[in-house]
Each structure stands twice: as C-alpha cells, then as structure tokens.
Amino acid sequence: MKSFLSGALAVMPLTIAVIPWGILAGSFALEIGLTAVESQAMSAIIFAGSAQLVALGMIKAGIGFSSILITTLLITSRHLLYAMAMRSQISPLPLKWRLGLGFLLTDELFAISNQAHGGDTPAQYQFDRWYALGGGLTFYIGWNIATLLGIVAGQSIDNLGELGLDFAIAATFIAIVVPTVKKPSILVCVLVSLILAVVCAVFAIQAGLLIAAISGMAAGMAYAKLTNEGIFDTDTDTPCADIAPTKEDTL
C-alpha cells in the first residue's frame, strides 16, 4: 500500500498538468459529433491523449479509417520502446499484472517509474509493481475525470478550444523530458529533436515529428558511442555489463 500511494503522489503533478489536455479532448469529441458517452468511452478505452486528439481531428476532416489507424499507430509506437525497456522487469509478473500495467503504460508512468527506481542502465533499474500501479491508475482516473469536465464544459461553453488549452500538451511533455536530461547524450538527443521539430514545423513538413524523433535518437546514440558514454558506471567505475540485479531486485 505504501508503494501504491507513493506512485499516486509521484504522478499527481503530471495528472494535474494534463487536466486542460483532457478537457480539450472531451470538448473536441463533442464538437465533431460524438455523444457524451462515446466521448467518455474514447478516453476510458483508448487512453492515449495525443492519439485521441489527432484521431478526432482526422475524423473531423473526413479522413478514412485506415489512415486514422495508421497515424495513431505511429503516434503510439513509442510505447513499444517503453515496453521493451521495462520488459526484463515486467515479464516475470503474472499475466494479470502484465496486461494491467500494459494498458496503463503512458509517457507519464514510464517517466515516474524510471526516475524513481531507475539508474542510468537497465541493470540498475528496479521495478516496483505496486508503485507503477498506483501511478498508472491515478493518472488514468485523472485523465477520465478531465475528459468528463471537458464534456460538461463543452456543452455549456462555446469555443472552448480557443482558450489555449492545447498548451497543456507541450507543458506536460516538457515536465516529463526535462528531469530525464542527466547525461550529455540525452541532452544532444533533446536538442536535435527540438531544433528539427521547429524547422519541420516552419517548412510545414508533415512527418516532422517522426523525423525529429528518429534523428534525435540517432544523434544521442552516435554521441554516446563516440564518447564511450555509459561503458563505465559513474559511481564504481566498473563496466555496467558486469552489474547484475540481485534476487531481491526482481519481483
């Protein structure tokens, strides 16, 4: 229970920050013609803020289902990377835990789990299932409450989408990314992605975010290899590959 509450408290700032985003998602769903129940179900079942907003925009524009499906798949493909990073810790868990945490996995959950229990290498990473459940469930409930607020507000407030609530999207990801910049290679990755994202936006390149993300990761990896970053543990000067988790570290 202590770990569960710690996870809930850790994700609370990000949950509060995402409230305007959820309000926007709920109101926008009504705007394109979904019913209140359908709008709420979208957040309850899909549970993917950026994918929801993009899909809603594409539905409003009359774009076909296959294009919407491919686009949302690309947007949420980063969760595959999150899952791969956490696989060694989650794979020993029972199926109900793997399915539950898999559904609750978001950028925010990955961020708080990694920051609280992780080092700079997978070998140093210690995963607490109850901590992750507390964080993931709290964020899920918060997102759905925010969506409900958007549905209620969207029925009574005109032009809700013009209030600048979409800034919450950028603010949330800034809050997630900044604390993770602990090594030069990560800084290189962030800066390259940032610059390319802005450049692609200026030149209206549709695949700009994908280009920026891939280029940023490639630049960060190249820097790490050129500088031999991560070969030695910063505290013990021993090769990270030689550091193995103890039996107590795994669940």
N, C-alpha and C positions, 0 to 999 in steps of 0.2 A: 504493500500500500504506500509506503514511503517513496519508493521509486516512481510509482504511478503519479503521485502528487507532484513530485519533483519534475517529471516530464510535462505535466499540465502547466505548472508555473513557468517552466522554461519557454514553452511555446506561446504563452499568453501575450507577450508584446507583439509577436508576429500575427497572432489572431486578431488583436485589436487593430493593427495596421491594415489588415486585409478587409475590415468591415466595409469601407467605402467601395472596394472592389466587388464584394458580394452584393451590396446594394445596387450597384450598376448592373451586375449580371441579372439580378431579379427583375429590375425595372425594364431592362432591354429585352428580356424574354417576352414580357407582356407587350412591349412596343411592336414586336414583329408578328404578334398574333397568337402566341401561346396562351393557354389558360393559366390561371394561378396554380392549379395542381400540376400541370405539365412543367411550369417554370420551376416549381419547388422540386419536382422529381428529377429534373435535369441536374440540379446540384446534389441531390441525395444519391443518385445512381452514378452519374459520370464523375462528379467530384474532381473537376480539373478546371480551375478558373480561366487560364489563358485559352485553353482549348474551347471552353464554353463560349467565351466572348467571340472568338474567331468564327466558330461554327454558327453562332447566332447572326453575325454579320454576313456570312456567306448565304445563310437561309434568306435573310432579308434581301440580298442581291439576286436571289433566284438561281443560285449555283446548284448544280446537280449533286446528288447524294454521294456518288463515287468520289468526286473532287473534295467534298467536305470530309469524307472518311480518310482520304489520303493525307489531307492537310493536317487534320487533328492527330493522325498517326505520327507525322513528322514532328509536330509540336511536342507531343508527349513522349517521343522516343528517348529523351534524356532520362526518363525513369528507368529505362533498361540499363543505363550506365549506373544509376543509383543502386539498382538491384544487384548488378554484378559486383559492385564494391562491397555490398553487405552480404553477399551470398555465403561466404565461409562461416559467418556467424549465424545466419538465419536458417541455412539448410538443415542443421541438426534438429531444429524445432519441430514439434508435431504439425500436421497438415493444417489444423485449425488456426495455429499461430501464423504459419506462413501465408495462408490466404487472407487472414485478417490484417496483418501488417502490410501485406502487398497491396490491399485495397486502400489502406490509409497512407501509403507512401506518397509524400509530396516533397517539394523543394524544402519546405519549412521543417518537416520531420527529419529529412536527411541532414539538414543543417544542424539542428539541435542535437541529434544523436551523435553526429561526428564531432562536434565541438566539445560536447560534454564527456565523451568516453573515448575519443579517438586521439591518436598521436599523428605523426607525420607519415606513418607507414601502416599498411594493413596488419602487420604483425603486432603493432602496438594498440590496435583497435579492440576495445572491449564493449560488447553489445549487451544492453540490459533490456530484455523484452518488455518488462513492465513499465520502464521509463519511456520506451518507444510507444507503447500502447496508450499511456497517459497523454503524451504529446500529440499523437495522431488522432485520438478520439476527441480531445479537446478542440483541436483545430477543425475537425470535421463538424462538430456541433456548432462551433463559432461560425463557420462558413455557411451552414444552412440557416442559422438564425439571421445572419446578414442578408442572405437571399430573401428570406421571409420579410425582412424590413424593406427590401427593395421592391418586393411585390406589393406590399401595403402602400409604400410611398409612391410607387409608380401609378397606382390607381387614384391618388389624390393630389399629386404634384406634377405639374406639366413641365416638360423639357428638363427632366431630371438629369439626363445625360449631358447637359450643357453646363453642369455645375463644377466640372473639372474633377470628378471622382476618379477618372481613369488614371490620375497621377498616382493613386494608391498602388497601381501595378508596378510602376517604376520604383516607388518608395519601398515597397516590400522586397523587391529583388536587391535593391541597394543594401537594405538591412541584412539580407542573407549573405551577400557576397563579401562585404567589407570585413567582417570578422574572420573570414577564411583566408585572407591575404596575409599569410605568415611566412612565406618563402618567396625569394626573388622570382622563381619560375611561375608561381601563381600570379604575382604582380604583372609579369610580362604577358601572361595569358589574358588577364583582365584588361590591360591597356590596349593590347592588339584588338581584342574583341570590341572594346568600346570605340576605338578610332574607326575600325572598319564598319561598325554598325551605323555610325554617324555618316560616314562617307556614302554608304549604300543608301541611306535614307535621303541624303541630299540629291543623289542621282536617281532616286526612285527605282532602285533595283529590288525586285520582288523577293528574291531569295537572299536578301541582305543579311537577315539574322542568322540563317543557316551558314552563309559564307563566313560571317564574323565569328560564329561559334567554333567552326571547324578550324579556321585559321588561327584563332586564339589558342586552342588546344595544341595545335601543331607547333606554334611558336613557343609555348610553355615547355613542351616536351623537348624541343630542339635545344632550348636554353639549358634545361636540366641535364641533358646528355653532354653538351659542350663544357659545362662547368662541373660535371660529375656530382651534381647536387643529389642528395638522397642516398648516396652509396654508404655513407657512414652515419650512424646515429649521433645526433648532436650532443647528447649527454654522456655517452660512454665511449664514443669513437670506435665502436665495434660495427662490423657490417650488419646492416639491417636484416639481411637474409639469414643471419645466424640467430636472430631473436625469435624465439618461438613462443606462442602463448602457452601458459600452463594449463593444467586441467581445470583449475579454479576460474580461469578467464573465460571459459566457454560455458554455454548453457545447454 
